[in-house]
């Protein structure tokens, strides 16, 4: 395997630095509504899935928006944080970005998408296979890139409101407009809930009342703004800023647990400055400077009255990044770039960090990528990345090589095949490195050699479209606990397939069915948790009179393994979930109504953490 990687790295490096670059003709093949095989982003060397965030859809957070996609699993963890999986890869192995800018993952290596609002988010681009070096290091498990909405030249203000059961409501107000040489966007959103309702079939335990999920009340607000402008006709500059905060958030415990916990002063904030400078007719220099941070106070009590404090922990995270990139498009497309990131974490609590502790990690990433049109129907994308990380308490750098290669074959309009192979890494989290009881400063980055083959085939005058992906992942040096300490101890080989079918026999009706299969070799006691072997999604979209629309979706998840706090594995049962949504646009107003989990299915996201039962959603959006 080492010899294979060496040969691949050399080939990819030579190819990515070629001088005779072929013509640039990146092709886009888009199926109705949501499925894309290769789209605009150069970063997509394999398949790329676009998940639109439709206004009034009832998706109050990014977790809601990702809930019904095969190959993606989103559950809630023991501290009320989202637990994201892409084809079995864990949350700290997945890179999350906003318009290509990485978001700080904090001490635990997890960006909590259950607390990220959909305010001004247009779509989520998901890369589950090999990732391009243009994304930077840290994308071993895949990439989620959140794409913000472009300001419109037609409207100035948008007001949206959504109401669910148990006094759950969200209000969004945004203003945006596009002028001849500049645009702006500003928005505010507020979300409050008295807690979500459980299924009627839920059986309460000694520590869980049932009905309303214990300790799930929250109140959150989000702010965002951006300005983009042309500079001296040929150049562009932009600035954006966002903030999300909660003064208090109750934390649900396992239904077999009786702890009383909450967050206080929870916050996330970031800012970015971007520039795009036309150096010549064929060369563009882009640059990104960003700051990302967050913090919270975690409180744990021994009693329901919250009088006897057991744990008081304060956590603060900051990240600074700079990423210049040069693109040359003479006979093709060549990208050369560098990314620097500095992460800082500070923790103080009444347990192991009474005196407080600050940790620093620096990372450097050099990358190149080259697109070459070999034939009119065949395109090659080759990339090469070298990254290193410097950990404050170590006296050495970790050097990682991340090559990638993609081929796209499009023999005729609509039919597309693609092959992608690459090696991607994920650095240890700050918790794995610096934890006072479990940390190991000698950890090395995890890595995975990933292979993906995709095909897209329209049929019967484009009324039927078939798509399929098969993939193989060879993961090395996976980090997990051994004898109470984090170690690079596991190897995991996984493989699977994802199949899609879209049938649109009439202009007013379309049905889409997706199936995902995931298998892995059990060569150790490592297990893939919260990841079903079989997943199914069936969506029907019906256009009705008065431009109204009806969406009906059904989701199936096979049984899954889930691990409790003591390290024991449990099997969670398979389940079906059904949702229905109706939307009616009238001039500048759109009305929506939905029923989620129609049959009130009782199921668990993780062991001891039940998901919401039947819910209703009514929304309205006004554009001025």
C-alpha positions as CSV (number, residue, x, y, z in Angstrom):
1,X,0.0,0.0,0.0
2,X,2.8,2.4,0.8
3,X,4.4,1.8,-2.6
4,X,1.1,2.3,-4.3
5,X,0.6,5.6,-2.5
6,X,4.1,6.7,-3.5
7,X,3.5,6.0,-7.2
8,X,0.1,7.7,-7.1
9,X,1.5,10.8,-5.3
10,X,4.3,11.1,-7.9
11,X,1.9,10.8,-10.8
12,X,-0.6,13.2,-9.3
13,X,2.1,15.8,-8.5
14,X,3.5,15.7,-12.1
15,X,0.1,15.9,-13.6
16,X,-1.1,18.7,-11.4
17,X,1.9,20.9,-12.3
18,X,1.7,20.4,-16.1
19,X,2.3,23.6,-18.1
20,X,0.4,22.7,-21.3
21,X,-3.0,23.0,-19.8
22,X,-5.9,21.9,-22.0
23,X,-9.1,23.9,-22.7
24,X,-11.4,24.6,-19.8
25,X,-14.8,23.1,-20.4
26,X,-16.2,22.1,-17.0
27,X,-19.6,20.5,-17.8
28,X,-22.7,20.7,-15.6
29,X,-25.3,18.0,-15.5
30,X,-28.2,18.7,-13.3
31,X,-31.2,16.5,-12.7
32,X,-34.5,17.8,-11.5
33,X,-34.4,19.5,-8.1
34,X,-31.5,17.9,-6.1
35,X,-29.2,15.4,-7.8
36,X,-25.9,16.6,-9.4
37,X,-23.0,14.3,-10.4
38,X,-20.4,16.9,-11.3
39,X,-21.3,20.5,-10.9
40,X,-19.5,23.9,-11.0
41,X,-17.2,23.6,-8.0
42,X,-13.7,22.5,-9.1
43,X,-13.4,20.8,-5.7
44,X,-15.8,18.1,-6.8
45,X,-13.6,15.4,-8.3
46,X,-16.2,12.8,-7.7
47,X,-19.9,12.9,-7.0
48,X,-21.4,16.0,-5.4
49,X,-24.9,16.1,-3.9
50,X,-26.8,19.3,-3.7
51,X,-29.5,19.6,-1.0
52,X,-31.6,22.8,-1.5
53,X,-32.9,24.7,1.5
54,X,-36.3,25.6,0.3
55,X,-38.0,28.6,2.1
56,X,-40.8,27.4,4.4
57,X,-39.7,23.8,4.2
58,X,-39.8,23.4,8.0
59,X,-36.0,22.9,8.2
60,X,-35.2,25.2,11.2
61,X,-31.6,24.0,11.4
62,X,-29.1,22.3,9.1
63,X,-29.7,19.0,11.0
64,X,-33.3,19.2,9.8
65,X,-32.2,19.8,6.2
66,X,-29.9,16.8,6.2
67,X,-32.3,14.4,7.9
68,X,-33.7,12.7,4.7
69,X,-30.6,11.9,2.7
70,X,-29.2,8.5,2.2
71,X,-25.6,8.0,3.1
72,X,-26.0,10.7,5.7
73,X,-26.9,10.1,9.3
74,X,-27.6,12.9,11.9
75,X,-28.4,12.1,15.5
76,X,-28.1,14.0,18.8
77,X,-25.3,13.2,21.2
78,X,-24.9,13.0,24.9
79,X,-24.4,16.7,25.3
80,X,-27.2,17.7,22.9
81,X,-24.7,18.1,20.0
82,X,-25.3,16.8,16.5
83,X,-23.6,13.5,15.6
84,X,-23.0,13.6,11.9
85,X,-22.0,10.6,9.8
86,X,-21.1,10.4,6.1
87,X,-21.0,6.8,4.9
88,X,-20.0,5.8,8.4
89,X,-17.3,8.5,8.9
90,X,-17.5,10.3,12.2
91,X,-18.3,13.9,12.9
92,X,-14.7,15.0,13.7
93,X,-13.5,13.5,10.4
94,X,-15.9,15.7,8.3
95,X,-15.1,19.2,7.2
96,X,-17.8,21.9,7.4
97,X,-17.5,25.1,5.4
98,X,-19.5,28.2,4.5
99,X,-18.9,29.3,0.9
100,X,-15.6,27.5,1.0
101,X,-14.5,28.9,4.3
102,X,-13.8,26.3,7.0
103,X,-15.7,26.6,10.3
104,X,-13.8,26.0,13.6
105,X,-14.5,22.5,15.0
106,X,-13.6,23.5,18.6
107,X,-12.3,21.3,21.4
108,X,-14.3,18.2,20.5
109,X,-13.7,18.4,16.8
110,X,-17.4,18.7,16.0
111,X,-19.4,21.6,14.5
112,X,-22.9,21.3,15.9
113,X,-25.2,21.6,12.9
114,X,-28.2,21.3,15.1
115,X,-27.6,24.8,16.2
116,X,-26.7,26.3,12.8
117,X,-29.7,28.2,11.3
118,X,-30.8,27.9,7.7
119,X,-30.9,31.7,7.6
120,X,-29.8,32.8,4.1
121,X,-28.5,29.3,3.2
122,X,-29.4,28.4,-0.4
123,X,-28.1,24.8,-0.5
124,X,-25.8,22.3,1.1
125,X,-23.1,20.7,-1.1
126,X,-22.1,17.3,0.1
127,X,-18.9,15.5,-0.9
128,X,-18.9,11.9,0.4
129,X,-16.2,10.4,-1.7
130,X,-12.6,11.5,-2.3
131,X,-12.1,15.2,-1.7
132,X,-10.0,17.6,-3.7
133,X,-6.9,19.2,-2.2
134,X,-8.7,22.6,-2.8
135,X,-10.8,22.0,0.2
136,X,-7.6,21.8,2.3
137,X,-6.7,19.1,4.8
138,X,-9.1,17.5,7.3
139,X,-11.7,16.1,4.8
140,X,-11.1,12.4,5.4
141,X,-14.8,11.7,6.0
142,X,-16.2,14.2,3.4
143,X,-17.1,17.8,3.1
144,X,-20.3,19.9,3.8
145,X,-20.1,23.2,2.1
146,X,-23.0,25.6,2.9
147,X,-23.8,28.0,0.0
148,X,-25.4,31.3,0.9
149,X,-28.1,33.0,-1.2
150,X,-27.1,35.5,-3.8
151,X,-28.9,38.9,-3.2
152,X,-31.7,39.5,-5.7
153,X,-32.2,42.7,-7.8
154,X,-36.0,42.3,-7.5
155,X,-36.6,42.2,-3.7
156,X,-35.4,44.1,-0.7
157,X,-36.9,42.4,2.3
158,X,-37.9,38.8,3.2
159,X,-39.9,38.0,6.3
160,X,-40.5,34.4,7.2
161,X,-42.2,32.7,10.2
162,X,-42.7,29.0,11.1
163,X,-44.6,27.5,14.0
164,X,-44.5,23.9,15.3
165,X,-46.0,22.0,18.2
166,X,-45.3,22.9,21.9
167,X,-44.7,26.6,21.3
168,X,-41.9,26.0,18.9
169,X,-41.5,29.0,16.6
170,X,-39.0,30.7,14.3
171,X,-38.9,34.2,12.9
172,X,-36.5,35.2,10.1
173,X,-36.1,38.8,8.8
174,X,-33.6,39.5,6.1
175,X,-32.8,42.4,3.7
176,X,-30.7,42.0,0.6
177,X,-30.3,43.6,-2.8
178,X,-28.0,43.5,-5.8
179,X,-26.9,46.7,-7.5
180,X,-24.8,47.1,-10.7
181,X,-21.4,46.9,-8.9
182,X,-22.2,45.7,-5.4
183,X,-24.6,43.8,-3.2
184,X,-25.5,43.4,0.5
185,X,-27.2,40.9,2.7
186,X,-28.3,41.2,6.3
187,X,-30.5,38.9,8.4
188,X,-31.7,38.1,11.9
189,X,-33.5,34.9,13.0
190,X,-34.9,33.9,16.4
191,X,-35.9,30.3,17.4
192,X,-37.6,29.3,20.6
193,X,-39.1,26.0,21.8
194,X,-40.5,24.5,24.9
195,X,-39.1,21.2,23.8
196,X,-40.1,18.6,21.2
197,X,-42.9,16.1,21.7
198,X,-42.3,12.4,21.8
199,X,-44.3,9.6,20.2
200,X,-47.3,8.3,22.0
201,X,-45.7,4.9,21.9
202,X,-42.7,6.1,23.9
203,X,-42.4,4.3,27.2
204,X,-41.1,6.6,30.0
205,X,-38.4,5.4,32.3
206,X,-37.6,6.3,35.9
207,X,-35.7,9.4,34.7
208,X,-37.9,10.4,31.7
209,X,-41.4,11.7,32.0
210,X,-42.4,11.3,28.3
211,X,-44.8,13.6,26.5
212,X,-42.4,16.5,26.1
213,X,-38.8,15.4,25.9
214,X,-37.1,16.2,29.2
215,X,-34.7,19.2,29.2
216,X,-35.1,20.1,25.5
217,X,-36.2,23.7,25.9
218,X,-34.1,26.3,24.1
219,X,-34.1,29.9,22.8
220,X,-31.6,30.9,20.1
221,X,-30.9,33.9,17.9
222,X,-28.8,34.3,14.8
223,X,-27.3,37.3,13.0
224,X,-25.6,37.5,9.6
225,X,-24.5,40.1,7.2
226,X,-22.3,40.5,4.1
227,X,-21.2,43.1,1.6
228,X,-19.6,42.3,-1.8
229,X,-18.3,44.9,-4.3
230,X,-16.5,45.3,-7.5
231,X,-13.1,47.1,-7.2
232,X,-11.7,49.0,-10.1
233,X,-14.0,47.1,-12.5
234,X,-11.9,43.9,-12.7
235,X,-11.5,43.0,-9.0
236,X,-14.0,41.9,-6.3
237,X,-13.9,42.2,-2.5
238,X,-16.3,40.9,0.1
239,X,-16.8,40.9,3.9
240,X,-19.2,38.7,5.9
241,X,-19.9,38.2,9.6
242,X,-22.3,36.0,11.6
243,X,-23.2,35.3,15.2
244,X,-25.4,32.7,16.9
245,X,-26.1,32.7,20.6
246,X,-28.2,31.2,23.4
247,X,-28.3,32.5,26.9
248,X,-29.5,29.2,28.2
249,X,-30.0,25.7,26.7
250,X,-31.2,22.7,28.7
251,X,-29.5,19.5,27.8
252,X,-31.5,16.2,27.5
253,X,-29.9,13.2,29.2
254,X,-30.3,9.6,28.2
255,X,-33.7,8.3,29.2
256,X,-31.7,5.9,31.5
257,X,-29.9,8.7,33.2
258,X,-31.0,11.3,35.8
259,X,-28.4,14.1,35.3
260,X,-29.5,17.7,35.2
261,X,-27.4,19.8,32.8
262,X,-27.5,23.0,30.8
263,X,-25.5,25.4,28.7
264,X,-25.2,29.1,29.5
265,X,-23.9,31.8,27.2
266,X,-23.4,29.5,24.3
267,X,-22.2,31.4,21.2
268,X,-20.6,30.9,17.8
269,X,-19.2,33.8,15.7
270,X,-17.2,34.2,12.6
271,X,-16.0,36.8,10.1
272,X,-14.4,36.6,6.7
273,X,-12.7,38.9,4.2
274,X,-12.4,37.8,0.6
275,X,-10.7,39.2,-2.4
276,X,-10.5,38.2,-6.1
277,X,-8.0,40.1,-8.2
278,X,-7.7,39.8,-12.0
279,X,-3.9,39.7,-12.6
280,X,-4.2,39.1,-16.3
281,X,-6.6,37.8,-18.9
282,X,-5.8,34.2,-17.8
283,X,-4.9,34.5,-14.1
284,X,-6.8,35.3,-11.0
285,X,-5.5,35.6,-7.4
286,X,-8.1,35.0,-4.7
287,X,-7.5,35.3,-1.0
288,X,-9.4,34.6,2.2
289,X,-8.8,35.8,5.7
290,X,-11.2,34.5,8.4
291,X,-11.8,34.4,12.1
292,X,-14.0,31.8,13.7
293,X,-14.8,31.3,17.4
294,X,-17.2,30.1,20.0
295,X,-17.7,29.4,23.6
296,X,-20.1,28.0,26.2
297,X,-20.4,27.3,30.0
298,X,-21.5,23.8,30.8
299,X,-23.2,23.2,34.1
300,X,-24.1,19.9,35.7
301,X,-26.3,19.5,38.8
302,X,-27.2,16.7,41.1
303,X,-30.8,17.8,41.6
304,X,-33.8,18.9,39.6
305,X,-34.0,22.2,41.4
306,X,-30.4,23.0,40.2
307,X,-29.1,23.9,43.6
308,X,-26.2,21.5,44.0
309,X,-23.6,22.1,41.3
310,X,-21.4,19.2,40.3
311,X,-19.5,20.6,37.3
312,X,-18.9,24.1,36.1
313,X,-16.9,24.2,32.9
314,X,-16.0,27.1,30.6
315,X,-14.8,26.5,27.0
316,X,-13.6,29.0,24.5
317,X,-12.3,28.3,20.9
318,X,-10.8,30.6,18.3
319,X,-9.4,29.9,14.8
320,X,-7.6,32.2,12.4
321,X,-7.0,31.3,8.8
322,X,-5.4,32.7,5.6
323,X,-5.8,31.1,2.2
324,X,-4.5,32.6,-1.0
325,X,-5.0,30.8,-4.3
326,X,-3.8,31.5,-7.8
327,X,-5.9,30.2,-10.8
328,X,-4.5,30.1,-14.3
329,X,-6.8,29.4,-17.2
330,X,-4.8,29.4,-20.5
331,X,-5.4,26.0,-22.1
332,X,-7.1,24.6,-19.1
333,X,-7.3,25.3,-15.3
334,X,-4.4,25.2,-12.9
335,X,-4.9,26.1,-9.2
336,X,-2.0,26.7,-6.8
337,X,-2.6,27.7,-3.2
338,X,-1.7,27.7,0.4
339,X,-3.8,27.5,3.6
340,X,-2.7,28.5,7.1
341,X,-4.8,27.9,10.2
342,X,-4.2,28.6,13.9
343,X,-6.5,27.0,16.4
344,X,-6.6,28.0,20.1
345,X,-8.6,26.4,22.8
346,X,-9.0,27.5,26.5
347,X,-10.7,25.4,29.1
348,X,-11.4,25.9,32.8
349,X,-13.6,23.9,35.1
350,X,-14.2,22.5,38.6
351,X,-12.8,19.1,37.6
352,X,-9.4,18.5,35.9
353,X,-8.8,22.1,34.8
354,X,-9.2,24.2,37.9
355,X,-6.2,26.3,36.9
356,X,-7.3,26.6,33.3
357,X,-5.5,25.3,30.2
358,X,-4.8,26.7,26.8
359,X,-3.8,24.6,23.8
360,X,-2.5,25.7,20.3
361,X,-2.4,23.9,17.0
362,X,-1.0,25.3,13.8
363,X,-1.5,23.8,10.4
364,X,0.0,24.5,6.9
365,X,-1.4,23.2,3.7
366,X,0.2,23.6,0.2
367,X,-2.0,22.3,-2.7
368,X,-2.3,22.3,-6.5
369,X,-4.9,21.0,-8.8
370,X,-5.1,20.8,-12.6
371,X,-8.0,20.2,-15.0
372,X,-7.2,18.9,-18.4
373,X,-9.6,18.2,-21.3
374,X,-8.0,15.1,-22.7
375,X,-10.8,14.6,-25.3
376,X,-14.0,16.4,-26.1
377,X,-15.8,13.8,-23.9
378,X,-13.0,13.1,-21.3
379,X,-11.7,15.4,-18.6
380,X,-8.9,14.7,-16.1
381,X,-8.7,16.4,-12.7
382,X,-5.5,15.9,-10.8
383,X,-4.6,17.3,-7.4
384,X,-1.8,17.2,-4.8
385,X,-1.7,18.5,-1.3
386,X,1.0,18.5,1.4
387,X,0.0,19.5,4.9
388,X,1.8,19.7,8.2
389,X,0.6,20.4,11.8
390,X,2.5,21.7,14.7
391,X,1.2,20.9,18.2
392,X,2.2,23.2,21.1
393,X,3.4,20.4,23.4
394,X,5.2,18.4,20.7
395,X,8.6,19.1,19.3
396,X,7.9,17.9,15.8
397,X,5.7,18.4,12.7
398,X,3.3,15.8,11.2
399,X,3.6,15.7,7.4
400,X,0.8,14.4,5.3
401,X,0.5,13.9,1.6
402,X,-3.0,14.0,0.0
403,X,-3.1,13.2,-3.8
404,X,-6.3,12.9,-5.8
405,X,-7.3,12.0,-9.3
406,X,-10.7,12.3,-11.1
407,X,-11.9,11.3,-14.5
408,X,-15.2,12.4,-16.1
409,X,-16.5,10.8,-19.3
410,X,-19.5,12.4,-21.0
411,X,-20.0,10.7,-24.4
412,X,-23.3,12.4,-25.0
413,X,-25.7,14.9,-23.6
414,X,-26.8,13.8,-20.1
415,X,-24.8,10.6,-19.8
416,X,-21.9,11.0,-17.4
417,X,-19.5,8.6,-15.8
418,X,-16.8,9.5,-13.3
419,X,-14.0,7.9,-11.4
420,X,-12.3,9.5,-8.4
421,X,-9.5,8.3,-6.1
422,X,-7.7,10.1,-3.4
423,X,-6.1,10.0,0.0
424,X,-7.6,12.3,2.7
425,X,-6.7,12.9,6.3
426,X,-8.2,14.1,9.6
427,X,-6.1,15.5,12.3
428,X,-6.6,14.6,16.0
429,X,-9.0,16.7,17.9
430,X,-7.9,19.0,20.7
431,X,-9.7,16.7,23.2
432,X,-7.8,13.6,21.9
433,X,-4.5,15.5,22.2
434,X,-4.9,17.5,25.4
435,X,-7.5,15.8,27.6
436,X,-6.1,15.6,31.1
437,X,-7.2,12.0,31.7
438,X,-7.4,10.5,28.1
439,X,-5.2,12.8,25.9
440,X,-2.2,11.6,23.9
441,X,0.0,14.3,22.4
442,X,1.8,11.7,20.2
443,X,-1.3,11.0,18.1
444,X,-0.8,11.1,14.3
445,X,-3.5,12.1,11.7
446,X,-6.0,9.5,10.6
447,X,-6.1,8.8,6.8
448,X,-8.3,7.0,4.3
449,X,-7.6,5.9,0.7
450,X,-11.0,6.5,-1.0
451,X,-12.2,5.2,-4.4
452,X,-15.5,6.1,-6.0
453,X,-17.2,5.2,-9.3
454,X,-20.3,7.1,-10.5
455,X,-22.7,7.0,-13.4
456,X,-25.7,9.1,-14.5
457,X,-27.9,7.9,-17.3
458,X,-31.1,9.7,-18.6
459,X,-33.5,7.4,-20.4
460,X,-36.8,7.5,-22.3
461,X,-36.6,11.1,-23.5
462,X,-35.3,12.2,-20.1
463,X,-38.4,11.1,-18.3
464,X,-36.4,8.5,-16.4
465,X,-32.9,9.1,-14.9
466,X,-30.8,6.4,-13.3
467,X,-27.7,7.2,-11.1
468,X,-25.4,5.0,-9.1
469,X,-22.2,5.2,-7.1
470,X,-20.0,2.4,-5.7
471,X,-17.2,3.2,-3.2
472,X,-14.4,1.7,-1.3
473,X,-12.6,3.2,1.8
474,X,-9.4,2.0,3.4
475,X,-9.0,3.9,6.7
476,X,-5.8,3.7,8.7
477,X,-4.7,4.9,12.1
478,X,-8.2,5.5,13.4
479,X,-8.2,7.1,16.8
480,X,-10.2,5.6,19.7
481,X,-9.8,4.8,23.3
482,X,-7.6,1.9,24.4
483,X,-6.9,1.3,28.1
484,X,-8.4,4.7,28.9
485,X,-6.2,6.7,26.5
486,X,-6.6,7.8,22.9
487,X,-4.5,5.8,20.5
488,X,-4.0,5.3,16.7
489,X,-5.1,1.7,16.9
490,X,-7.7,0.8,14.2
491,X,-7.9,0.0,10.5
492,X,-11.3,-0.1,8.8
493,X,-12.2,-1.1,5.3
494,X,-15.7,-0.2,4.2
495,X,-17.5,-0.4,0.9
496,X,-21.0,0.3,-0.4
497,X,-23.3,1.5,-3.1
498,X,-25.8,4.3,-3.6
499,X,-28.5,4.0,-6.3
500,X,-31.0,6.6,-7.5
501,X,-34.0,6.7,-9.7
502,X,-36.0,9.7,-10.9
503,X,-39.2,9.3,-12.9
504,X,-41.0,12.3,-14.3
505,X,-43.7,11.0,-16.6
506,X,-45.7,14.2,-16.5
507,X,-44.9,17.9,-16.0
508,X,-46.9,17.9,-12.8
509,X,-45.5,14.8,-11.2
510,X,-42.0,13.5,-10.3
511,X,-40.9,10.7,-8.0
512,X,-37.4,10.0,-6.8
513,X,-36.1,6.9,-5.0
514,X,-32.7,6.6,-3.4
515,X,-31.1,3.5,-1.8
516,X,-27.8,3.3,0.1
517,X,-25.9,0.2,1.2
518,X,-22.9,0.2,3.5
519,X,-20.8,-2.8,4.6
520,X,-17.4,-3.0,6.4
521,X,-14.9,-5.6,7.4
522,X,-14.9,-6.3,11.1
523,X,-11.1,-7.0,11.6
524,X,-11.1,-5.5,15.1
525,X,-13.5,-4.5,17.9
526,X,-14.1,-1.2,16.1
527,X,-17.8,-0.6,15.1
528,X,-19.6,1.8,12.8
529,X,-22.2,3.4,15.1
530,X,-25.4,5.3,14.2
531,X,-25.0,4.1,10.6
532,X,-27.6,1.8,9.0
533,X,-26.6,-0.9,6.6
534,X,-29.6,-0.1,4.4
535,X,-31.3,3.3,3.8
536,X,-34.1,4.2,1.5
537,X,-35.6,7.6,0.6
538,X,-38.7,8.0,-1.6
539,X,-39.9,11.5,-2.5
540,X,-42.9,12.5,-4.6
541,X,-43.3,16.0,-5.9
542,X,-46.7,17.0,-7.3
543,X,-47.5,20.4,-9.0
544,X,-51.0,21.4,-8.3
545,X,-53.2,24.3,-9.6
546,X,-52.4,27.9,-8.6
547,X,-48.6,27.0,-8.7
548,X,-49.1,25.1,-5.4
549,X,-46.9,22.1,-4.7
550,X,-47.2,18.9,-2.6
551,X,-44.2,17.0,-1.4
552,X,-44.5,13.5,0.1
553,X,-41.4,11.8,1.5
554,X,-40.8,8.4,3.1
555,X,-37.5,7.4,4.8
556,X,-36.4,3.9,5.9
557,X,-33.4,3.3,8.2
558,X,-32.2,-0.2,9.0
559,X,-31.1,-1.3,12.5
560,X,-27.9,0.4,13.8
561,X,-25.4,-0.1,16.5
562,X,-25.1,2.6,19.2
563,X,-22.6,2.9,22.0
564,X,-23.5,4.1,25.5
565,X,-21.2,6.2,27.9
566,X,-19.7,3.0,29.3
567,X,-18.6,1.7,25.9
568,X,-21.2,-1.0,25.5
569,X,-23.0,-1.5,22.1
570,X,-26.7,-1.7,21.7
571,X,-28.8,-2.4,18.6
572,X,-31.4,0.2,17.7
573,X,-34.5,-1.0,15.7
574,X,-35.2,-0.2,12.1
575,X,-37.9,2.4,11.4
576,X,-40.0,4.2,8.7
577,X,-40.7,7.9,8.8
578,X,-43.2,9.7,6.6
579,X,-43.5,13.5,6.0
580,X,-45.8,15.6,3.9
581,X,-45.5,19.3,2.9
582,X,-47.8,21.7,1.0
583,X,-46.8,25.1,-0.4
584,X,-48.9,27.8,-2.0
585,X,-47.3,30.9,-3.5
586,X,-49.5,34.0,-4.0
587,X,-47.8,37.0,-5.5
588,X,-45.1,37.9,-3.1
589,X,-46.3,35.6,-0.3
590,X,-45.8,31.8,0.1
591,X,-47.8,29.8,2.6
592,X,-46.6,26.3,3.7
593,X,-48.1,23.6,5.9
594,X,-46.5,20.3,6.8
595,X,-46.9,17.2,9.0
596,X,-43.6,15.5,10.1
597,X,-43.5,11.9,11.2
598,X,-47.1,11.4,10.1
599,X,-47.5,8.0,11.7
600,X,-45.9,9.1,15.0
601,X,-43.1,6.5,14.7
602,X,-41.2,6.0,17.9
603,X,-37.4,5.6,17.2
604,X,-34.0,6.5,18.7
605,X,-31.3,8.6,17.1
606,X,-28.8,7.2,19.6
607,X,-29.1,4.7,22.5
608,X,-31.3,6.4,25.1
609,X,-32.1,9.5,23.0
610,X,-35.5,9.3,21.4
611,X,-36.4,11.4,18.4
612,X,-39.4,13.6,18.0
613,X,-42.8,12.2,17.4
614,X,-45.5,13.6,15.1
615,X,-45.2,17.3,14.5
616,X,-47.0,20.1,12.6
617,X,-45.5,23.0,10.8
618,X,-47.2,26.1,9.5
619,X,-45.2,28.8,7.8
620,X,-45.4,32.0,5.7
621,X,-42.8,34.0,3.8
622,X,-43.3,37.5,2.5
623,X,-40.9,39.1,-0.1
624,X,-41.0,42.8,-0.7
